[in-house]
Amino acid sequence: MPRGEVIVRFEKVSFSFGVKKPILHEVDLSLRRGAKITLMGQNGAGKSTIFGLMTGAHTPEDGIIHRAHGLSVATARQVIPREDLALTVRDFFQKVFPKKVYDIDPRIDKVLEVVNLVAPHEREVGSFSGGQQARLLLAQALIQDPDLLLLDEPTNNLDKAGIAHLTDFLKNYKKTVVVISHDAEFLNSFTQGVFYLDVHTHKIEQYVGNYLDVVKDITARVEKENRKNAQLAKEIQENKDKANFFANKGGQMRMVAKRMREKAEELEESIVDVRQEDKTIRSFRIPVQDGLSGEIINIASLTVMHHHKPTQRTAKVSLRKGQHLLLSGPNGIGKSTLLQSIADGTAKGVTIAEGTKIGYYRQDFSNLDFDKTVFEELAAVVFRPKEEELRRVAAGFLLTGEIFHTKIGLLSEGQKGLVAFARLVLIKPGLLILDEPTNHINFRHLPIIAEALSAFEGPMILVSHVPDFVSQIRIDETLDLEK
């Protein structure tokens, strides 16, 4: 295929999940060979669904998707499916091929080197850390040597070194890449254009330029639409006021009043739906459990992974009310395992004050029940739940309308993250544990989340590989597991 040739073209493509969940409406777009494109849109707009249409996993209801003859497509997904976590590394890579590959081991070693990961082929993929699993997902896509590489939130869980390694790889990659990500700095380093999925119109707008230029352009358009709507609203009200005034005069004035009302109706039709990408969650606070005093958690020793082997180390950490701890270290050292063991009370060398309620944000959301609706999941953490109160909290996290009664498993990863934050507000924890809380979350929400975490009045343990996010949070102590 010559460089620059159109390899995927959507022609008047429409797609929806049932009657109430439209994703695309008569969309036209072209993707050229060798392009490096960012796919943008609000959480839940349907970005991952676009990937499914490009791969052929979804079939459009109307319109046609043209793919270049012989085009191979591979997707690096956001998370490893639960049913794959028990697979060995070898079987995890073998499953993407329709037939048995007899030289699979050297192929695996080659792609693992590209993603900078050492992984024994007999080890179960579920035993790797979140950051290591992110590298396995990328390697699984690369081993297919696709013409079109689709990356869904590839920097989630990656440490600084991992993101730098991935960035260099993409800069030098010769084939076509489409990336979904909320990491602005990462995207701006290689993006040549943006496909913007508008959640209102269900259209895809195409922009040329680097990521930050496109974001600036979109922001300017939002501001322009808001100004236009404000002016129209003023004119509409003026015409309604005049119509009411003339209607009371009687006679010929009633005709004038009718024309004024018609003018107001015309203006109302001109009001545009401002895109929702600029919608952010409301400011919120995570209330702290009542009655806390003295030392709430003490960490005297902990287990870290050293050369793939668990090693016990001494520590000296004591957290009281209002003290915030940052847990740092590279991918694979055992941060998530430590947080999980603290949350479920099995961590050796860690003591927690009796009766302390724990609010735990898991990076894989496995402490959410995927078969429950948002309403049911929120109600489960509240004593004598009231639907009105649950709706109020959920609305602050944009979990409104049909979403409120949608099963967790059907939500986007970003929406699952917002459910997890809504749960924390309702739990009123005495100890807050957060494992990569920025994963999948729209970057517009992050300052609001950082503000809420800074203001939390109980003890908090945080793991995050996003320096800009961490810099916005009040941290009292840092524990580096590597040192």
C-alpha positions in Angstrom: 0.0 0.0 0.0 1.5 3.4 -0.9 1.8 5.9 2.0 -1.0 8.3 2.2 -3.6 6.0 0.6 -7.0 5.9 2.3 -7.1 2.6 4.2 -10.4 3.0 6.1 -13.3 5.1 4.9 -16.7 5.6 6.6 -19.5 6.5 4.2 -22.7 7.7 5.9 -22.2 5.2 8.8 -24.8 5.0 11.5 -24.6 2.8 14.6 -26.3 2.6 18.0 -26.6 0.2 20.9 -30.4 -0.3 21.0 -32.9 2.5 20.5 -31.7 4.7 23.3 -27.9 4.6 22.8 -27.0 6.3 19.4 -23.3 6.4 18.8 -22.9 7.5 15.1 -25.3 9.2 12.7 -24.4 9.3 9.0 -20.6 9.7 9.7 -18.1 10.3 6.9 -14.4 10.0 7.7 -11.1 8.9 6.0 -8.0 7.4 7.6 -4.8 7.5 5.5 -1.9 5.1 5.6 0.9 6.2 7.9 -1.2 8.7 9.8 -1.1 9.1 13.6 -4.5 10.2 14.8 -6.0 10.9 18.2 -9.7 9.9 18.7 -11.3 12.4 21.2 -14.8 12.6 22.8 -16.5 12.7 26.1 -16.5 9.6 28.4 -19.2 7.2 27.2 -19.5 9.0 23.8 -18.5 5.7 22.0 -14.8 6.0 21.2 -14.1 2.3 21.8 -17.1 1.5 19.7 -15.4 3.3 16.7 -12.5 0.9 17.2 -14.9 -2.0 17.0 -16.3 -0.6 13.7 -12.8 -0.2 12.3 -11.9 -3.8 13.2 -15.2 -5.3 12.0 -16.2 -6.4 15.5 -19.3 -4.2 15.0 -21.4 -3.9 11.9 -22.9 -0.5 10.9 -26.7 -0.3 10.8 -26.6 2.0 7.8 -23.8 3.1 5.5 -20.7 1.4 4.4 -17.2 1.0 5.9 -14.5 0.6 3.2 -11.2 -1.1 4.2 -8.2 -1.4 1.9 -7.8 -4.9 0.5 -5.9 -7.2 2.9 -5.8 -4.6 5.7 -4.8 -6.1 9.0 -6.0 -4.4 12.2 -5.0 -5.0 15.8 -6.3 -3.3 19.0 -4.4 -2.8 22.3 -7.4 -2.7 24.6 -7.6 -0.7 27.9 -7.7 -3.8 30.2 -7.1 -7.5 29.9 -10.5 -9.3 29.9 -11.2 -11.1 33.1 -11.4 -14.5 31.3 -7.8 -14.0 30.0 -6.2 -13.3 33.4 -5.6 -17.0 34.1 -3.8 -17.5 30.7 -0.1 -18.0 30.6 1.9 -15.3 28.7 2.4 -17.8 25.8 -1.3 -18.6 25.6 -2.2 -14.9 25.8 -0.2 -14.2 22.7 -1.1 -17.4 20.9 -4.9 -16.6 21.2 -4.7 -13.7 18.7 -3.7 -16.1 15.9 -6.3 -18.3 14.2 -3.8 -21.1 13.8 -1.1 -22.5 16.1 2.2 -20.5 15.7 5.2 -22.9 16.1 7.8 -20.1 16.5 5.6 -18.2 19.1 8.3 -18.0 21.8 10.9 -16.0 19.8 8.1 -13.8 18.5 7.0 -13.0 22.0 10.5 -12.2 23.1 10.9 -9.8 20.2 7.7 -7.8 21.1 8.4 -7.9 24.8 11.7 -6.2 24.1 9.9 -3.5 22.1 7.6 -2.7 25.1 10.5 -3.0 27.6 9.1 -5.9 29.7 10.7 -9.2 31.0 7.9 -11.8 31.3 8.4 -15.5 31.7 6.2 -17.3 29.1 4.7 -19.7 31.7 3.6 -17.0 34.1 -0.1 -16.1 34.3 -0.9 -12.7 33.0 -3.1 -11.9 36.0 -0.1 -12.0 38.2 1.5 -9.0 36.6 1.0 -5.4 37.8 -1.3 -3.0 36.1 1.6 -1.3 34.3 3.0 -4.6 33.2 -0.4 -5.7 31.9 -0.6 -2.5 29.9 2.7 -3.4 28.2 1.4 -7.0 27.6 -1.7 -5.6 25.9 0.5 -3.4 23.6 2.8 -6.3 22.8 -0.2 -8.6 22.0 -1.3 -6.0 19.4 2.3 -5.6 18.0 2.9 -9.3 17.6 0.2 -9.3 14.9 2.3 -6.7 12.9 -0.9 -4.9 11.8 -1.3 -2.2 9.1 -3.5 -0.3 11.5 -2.7 -0.2 15.2 -5.5 0.9 17.5 -4.5 1.9 21.1 -7.1 2.4 23.8 -5.7 4.4 26.7 -2.2 2.9 26.3 -0.6 5.0 29.0 -2.9 3.9 31.8 -0.9 2.3 34.6 2.4 3.0 32.8 5.2 4.6 34.9 7.3 7.5 33.6 9.8 5.2 31.9 7.0 3.2 30.3 5.3 6.3 28.8 8.7 7.6 27.5 9.4 4.2 25.9 5.9 4.1 24.2 6.2 7.7 23.0 9.6 7.0 21.3 8.1 3.8 19.7 5.1 5.7 18.3 7.3 8.5 16.9 9.3 6.0 14.9 6.4 3.7 14.0 5.9 3.6 10.2 2.4 2.3 10.0 -1.0 3.8 10.9 -2.0 4.5 14.5 -5.2 5.7 16.1 -5.0 6.5 19.8 -7.7 7.1 22.5 -6.0 8.8 25.5 -6.5 11.6 28.0 -2.8 12.2 28.4 -2.3 15.6 26.7 1.5 15.7 26.8 1.8 12.1 25.5 -0.7 12.8 22.6 0.9 16.1 21.6 4.3 14.4 21.1 3.2 12.4 18.0 -0.3 13.3 17.0 -0.8 14.7 13.4 -4.6 15.1 13.6 -7.8 14.4 15.6 -11.1 12.6 15.0 -13.5 14.3 17.4 -16.7 12.4 18.3 -19.4 14.8 19.2 -21.8 13.2 21.8 -24.6 15.5 20.7 -24.6 15.2 17.0 -23.1 11.7 16.8 -20.8 13.0 14.0 -17.0 12.8 13.8 -15.2 16.0 13.0 -11.7 15.8 11.5 -8.9 18.2 12.5 -5.4 18.5 11.2 -2.6 19.6 13.5 -1.0 18.6 16.8 -3.2 17.7 19.7 -2.9 21.0 21.7 -3.7 23.1 18.6 -6.8 21.0 18.0 -7.9 21.3 21.7 -7.4 25.1 21.5 -9.5 25.2 18.3 -12.3 23.1 19.8 -12.3 25.3 23.0 -12.6 28.4 20.8 -15.6 26.9 19.0 -17.3 26.0 22.3 -16.9 29.6 23.5 -18.2 31.0 20.2 -21.3 28.7 20.4 -21.9 29.8 24.0 -21.7 33.5 23.1 -24.1 33.0 20.2 -26.6 31.1 22.4 -26.4 33.9 25.0 -27.2 36.5 22.4 -30.1 34.4 21.0 -31.5 33.9 24.4 -31.5 37.6 25.0 -33.3 38.3 21.7 -35.8 35.5 22.4 -36.7 37.0 25.8 -37.1 40.5 24.2 -39.5 39.2 21.6 -41.5 37.3 24.2 -41.7 40.4 26.4 -42.9 42.5 23.4 -45.4 39.8 22.4 -46.9 39.8 25.9 -47.0 43.7 25.9 -48.8 43.9 22.5 -51.2 41.0 23.2 -52.7 43.0 26.0 -53.4 46.0 23.7 -56.0 44.1 21.7 -57.0 44.8 18.0 -54.2 45.1 15.4 -51.6 44.7 18.2 -52.5 41.1 18.5 -51.1 40.4 15.0 -47.9 42.2 16.0 -47.8 40.0 19.1 -48.3 36.8 17.0 -45.3 37.9 14.7 -43.2 38.5 17.8 -44.0 35.0 19.1 -43.2 33.4 15.7 -39.9 35.3 15.7 -39.0 34.0 19.2 -39.8 30.4 18.0 -37.5 30.9 15.0 -34.7 32.1 17.2 -35.2 29.1 19.6 -34.6 26.8 16.6 -31.3 28.6 15.9 -29.9 27.7 19.3 -27.1 25.2 18.8 -26.3 22.2 21.1 -23.0 23.2 22.6 -20.8 20.1 22.6 -20.5 18.4 25.9 -16.7 17.9 25.9 -16.5 21.0 28.0 -18.9 19.5 30.6 -17.1 18.6 33.8 -18.1 16.9 37.0 -19.2 19.2 39.8 -16.9 20.1 42.7 -17.3 17.5 45.4 -16.0 16.5 48.8 -15.4 13.0 50.2 -16.7 13.2 53.8 -14.6 11.5 56.5 -15.9 8.9 58.9 -17.0 10.4 62.3 -15.1 9.7 65.5 -11.6 9.2 64.1 -8.7 10.1 66.4 -5.1 9.1 67.0 -3.1 6.8 64.7 -5.3 5.2 62.1 -2.8 3.2 60.1 0.7 2.0 60.9 3.0 0.4 58.3 6.0 -1.3 60.0 6.9 -3.6 57.1 5.8 -4.4 53.6 6.4 -6.8 50.7 7.9 -5.6 47.4 8.8 -7.5 44.2 12.6 -7.7 43.6 13.6 -9.5 40.4 10.1 -11.1 40.3 10.5 -12.4 43.9 8.6 -11.1 47.0 10.9 -9.4 49.4 10.0 -8.2 52.9 11.3 -4.7 53.9 10.9 -2.6 57.0 9.1 0.7 56.9 8.1 3.5 59.4 4.8 5.1 58.4 2.2 6.3 60.7 -0.9 8.1 59.4 -3.3 10.1 61.5 -6.4 12.1 60.5 -5.6 14.4 57.5 -2.2 12.9 56.6 -1.7 11.9 53.0 0.9 9.4 51.8 2.1 9.0 48.2 3.3 5.4 47.4 5.8 5.5 44.5 8.0 3.0 42.6 8.3 1.5 39.1 5.8 -0.8 37.4 5.9 -4.4 38.9 7.3 -3.5 42.3 4.1 -4.4 44.1 2.2 -1.1 44.7 -1.2 -2.4 43.7 -0.7 -5.7 45.6 0.2 -3.8 48.7 -2.9 -1.5 48.4 -5.2 -4.5 47.9 -3.8 -6.3 50.9 -4.2 -3.2 53.1 -7.8 -2.8 51.9 -8.7 -6.4 52.6 -6.9 -6.5 55.9 -4.3 -9.2 54.9 -1.1 -6.9 54.7 1.6 -8.2 57.1 3.2 -5.5 59.1 0.3 -3.2 58.7 -2.2 -2.4 61.4 -5.4 -0.3 61.0 -7.4 1.2 63.9 -10.4 -1.0 64.7 -13.7 0.1 63.1 -12.1 2.1 60.3 -14.1 2.2 57.2 -11.9 1.9 54.0 -12.7 3.6 50.7 -10.8 1.8 48.0 -10.5 2.9 44.4 -9.2 -0.1 42.5 -7.5 0.6 39.1 -9.3 -2.4 37.5 -12.7 -1.6 39.2 -13.0 -5.3 40.2 -14.6 -4.2 43.5 -17.6 -2.9 41.6 -20.3 -5.5 40.7 -20.6 -5.4 36.9 -24.0 -7.0 37.0 -25.5 -4.2 39.2 -26.8 -1.0 37.9 -25.3 2.3 38.9 -28.2 2.9 41.3 -27.8 -0.6 42.9 -24.0 -0.3 43.2 -24.4 3.1 45.0 -27.2 1.9 47.2 -25.2 -1.1 48.3 -22.7 1.1 50.2 -25.3 3.2 52.1 -27.3 2.3 55.2 -31.0 3.0 54.4 -30.4 4.4 50.9 -32.6 7.1 49.6 -32.9 7.3 45.8 -33.1 11.1 45.8 -29.8 11.3 47.6 -28.2 8.7 45.4 -29.4 10.6 42.2 -28.0 13.8 43.6 -24.5 12.4 44.2 -24.6 10.5 40.8 -25.6 13.6 38.9 -22.5 15.4 40.2 -20.4 12.8 38.4 -22.5 13.1 35.1 -24.2 9.7 35.9 -27.7 10.9 35.0 -30.7 9.8 33.0 -30.5 6.2 31.6 -26.9 5.8 32.9 -28.3 5.7 36.4 -30.1 2.4 35.7 -27.4 1.0 33.4 -25.4 -2.0 34.4 -21.8 -1.2 35.5 -20.4 -3.7 33.0 -22.0 -1.8 30.1 -20.4 1.6 31.0 -17.2 2.9 29.5 -14.1 2.6 31.6 -14.3 6.4 32.3 -17.8 6.1 33.6 -16.8 3.2 35.8 -14.2 5.5 37.3 -16.9 8.2 38.0 -19.1 5.5 39.7 -16.1 4.6 41.9 -15.7 8.3 43.0 -19.4 8.6 43.7 -19.1 5.4 45.9 -16.3 7.0 47.9 -18.5 10.1 48.6 -21.3 7.8 49.9 -19.0 5.5 51.9 -17.6 8.4 54.1 -14.3 6.5 54.6 -12.0 6.7 57.6 -9.1 5.6 55.3 -8.9 6.5 51.6 -6.9 4.2 49.3 -6.5 5.2 45.7 -4.8 3.1 43.0 -4.2 5.1 39.8 -7.4 7.2 40.1 -6.7 9.2 36.9 -6.9 6.1 34.6 -9.6 6.5 31.9 -10.8 9.8 33.4 -11.4 12.8 31.1 -8.5 15.3 31.7 -11.1 18.1 32.3 -12.2 16.3 35.5 -8.8 15.9 37.0 -8.3 19.3 38.7 -11.7 18.8 40.4 -10.7 15.3 41.6 -7.3 16.6 42.8 -9.0 19.4 44.8 -11.3 16.8 46.5 -8.4 14.5 47.4 -6.4 17.4 48.8 -9.4 18.4 51.0 -10.0 14.9 52.3 -9.7 15.2 56.1 -8.9 11.5 56.8 -5.7 9.6 56.1 -5.0 8.8 52.4 -2.7 6.5 50.5 -2.3 7.3 46.8 -0.6 5.6 43.9 -0.4 7.7 40.7 2.1 7.8 37.8 0.8 11.2 36.6 3.1 13.9 38.0 0.9 16.8 37.0 -2.0 15.3 38.9 0.1 14.5 42.0 1.5 18.1 42.0 -2.1 19.4 42.6 -2.7 17.2 45.7 -1.5 17.9 49.2 1.0 15.1 50.0 2.6 15.0 53.5 4.9 12.0 53.0 6.2 9.9 50.1 7.2 6.2 50.5 9.4 5.0 47.5 9.2 1.2 47.4 12.3 1.1 45.2 14.4 2.7 47.9 
